Amino acid sequence: MKRPLDGVTVVTLEHAIAAPFCTRQLADLGARVIKVERPGVGDFARAYDERVQGMASHFVWTNRSKESLTLDVKQPVAQEVLAKLLEDADVLVQNLAPGAAARLGLSFEALHEMHPRLIVCDISGYGDDGPYRDKKAYDLLIQSESGFLSVTGSDAEPAKAGCSIADIAAGMYAYTGILAALIQRDKTGEGSRIDVSMLESMVEWMSYPLYYAYEGAAPPPRAGAAHATIYPYGPFPASDGTVMLGLQNEREWGAFCKTVLERPELATDERFASNSRRVANRDALRALIADGFSSLTVEQVVQRLDTAQIANASVNDMHDVWDHPQLKARNRWTTVPTPSGLISALLPPGKTQAYAPRMDAVPGLGENTDAILQELGWSSVAIASMRSAGAI
């Protein structure tokens, strides 16, 4: 079956996570994604680690179903190749260093007159203007600037998210922005520019704690794996492990007291009679819950929680997730080729019967260079000359 973005061509000058994650999702939907990389080095995320059959974990995650074209874009002949590529491209994505794309003549303003239907998506740390425009930005730094670290961690110290959350946020907004721009182009016939900043993407995700601290109010405290403003909500010890649970309303609080703790009188205890009171008295309530769970196994606690219809979850590590029974039952794993052989890969979220997502190979560095250049009209002799000059 045809995929939504079949026939759409994306050229991307990308590295690390935000832009590659955006364009990989476009590839999932059928887009042809041509990834321009530095000759001999490539996307620096290729060298982050060697955990996946000798390849980098970040890279295999964000780069399947793409074609790798090596170009030294500072050389005139490589710039000719890039210009030729853009003639038939629908989307250009870049997350180069601040100002680098404009110096290469790849700003929207420079390209729009020649390619009026081209959509240009620029991903940066802080956006294209303002006093922070030229600051370097990495995921941890944006977690800090956006206030994320101020609400994450424990009383003793802040903690970063265990995955690249700022990059992921920016990649998601770039992805959805490009989809919207493609729809807009169908209506107007014109391409447009999308300016996505990691800071603004993360601040959008921080809107709940921002509003909680509205007009100078105290912000949510750091609460570890617990919820800062709802209680009980988080990890609690049983006799043989940890249970993660969450209560959302007073009906659930009453059921929790009666069925899980088997102490129905606590439901009307003045210390715990509303969520705000439970938060204020969380230390006392935590001690009561820990005492109630101390003689029960994790399995017994979960059985009681399920009976009471209280939300709960396992505290899984990465090995548990690889073997998660729900993912297996829904057939969410497949395999994709790589230069090092087949690897497991999660099918994209958003199961649909309309089409099968594209799940093609993770490319080796420059794997598709010759084929793309020949497609664009360069001869084998010209390609050999470009390679000897270090242009590809």
Order of alpha helices (4+ residues) and beta strands (2+ residues): beta-alpha-beta-alpha-beta-alpha-beta-alpha-alpha-beta-alpha-alpha-beta-alpha-alpha-beta-beta-alpha-alpha-alpha-alpha-beta-alpha-alpha-beta-beta-alpha-alpha
